[in-house]
Amino acid sequence: MKNKGFTLIELLAVIALLAVIIGFAVPNIISVLTREQGKIDSTVEATIKAGANLYIQNNKSKFADNSTHYIKFKTLVDNDILDNSILTDYTNYCVKATYLSNQYTYEIVTSCVEG
């Protein structure tokens, strides 16, 4: 009479093979997640930059010196320009608005120099 089950050696071989596969897969997955963490989708980035432009246009007296200014995402949320949900992923982010050649250029930065 023959058993139809697996032997202990066969089970250990399968477990070892799975461990090797996981050993190669997990570092790759972690590197992808780390690389993507903190990046802002290009559509969201364009919306944030447009919001910063709107904020500057609505508050021209604050930006009369035509220099570099940092606008917190929270400021844009508080002024009803951005939705509050942006703060869950990008709490301390800012828009760096730099005045060049009669217009502002915008860049998303992870920390603010001024508020």
N, C-alpha and C positions, 0 to 999 in steps of 0.2 A: 504494500500500500504506500502510495506516494503522497506527500504533502503538497498542497497547491499554493502555499504561502511563500513569502520571501524569507530568505535566511538573514541572520543578523549581519553577515558580511555584505550582502546586497543592500540592505537598508543603510548601513554605514557608508558605503560607496556613494549612494544617492545623496545622502546628507553632505558628504564631503564635496561632491560635485556642485551642489547648490551653494555651499559656503564659498567656493571659489568664484562662482558666477556673481554672487552678491558682493564679494570682495572687489570685483572689478567694476560693478555697476554703481555702488553707493558713492564712491569718490567722484565719479562723473556727474551724478545727479546733484551732489552737494556743490560742486563747482559751478554748475549751471544755475542753481538757485542763488548762490552767492553773487555771481556775476550779474544776475538780473535784479537782485535786491537793491532798492534805492533808485533804480532807473525810472524815469517817468515816460509814459507812453507819449509818442509824438503828437497825437491829437490832444491829449490832456495838456501837454506842454504849450501847444499853440493857444489853447483856451486860456491858460494861466497868463501867458504873455499878453494876450488881448485884454484880459482883465486888468493887468497892471497898467497897460496903456490907458484904459478907461479911467482907472483910479487917478492917474496923473492928470488926465484931461479935466476931471472933476475937481481936482485940488491943485490948480495951477499956482496958487499963491505959495504953497508948500515947496514947489519945485521951480521957483523963479530963478534960482541961481544957476540952473543948467549944468549941474555937476553929476556926480554919481550918487544914487540913492538906493537904499535897500528897503524893499516893501515886504513885510512878513505875509505869509499866506493867511495868517489869522486876521491881519488887517483887511485883506480882501474879503474874507468871510464876514467879518464884522460890518463891512460896508455893503453887504448883500451883492457882491460881485461874483464870489465863488460859493459853491455849496459847502456846507459844514463837513460833509463826508471826506473832503480832501485832507482834513486834519488828522484823520485816523492813520494814514500812511505817511504823511509828510508834515509832521507837527512843527518842526523847527526850520523848515525850508523858507527861502526868501526869493524874491525876484530882484536881481541887481539891474537897475536901470541906469544906463550911462548915456549922457548927452553927447552926441557926436554929429557934426555937420547938420545942424538944425533939426535933428530928430533924436529920439531915444532908441537905443538898442537894449534888448532884454536878454538876460541870462538867468537860468534857475541855479541857485546855489544852496548848499546845505547849511550854511550858517550866515547870520546877519552881523554886519559890522555896526550898523546903526538901525534904529527902529522905525 
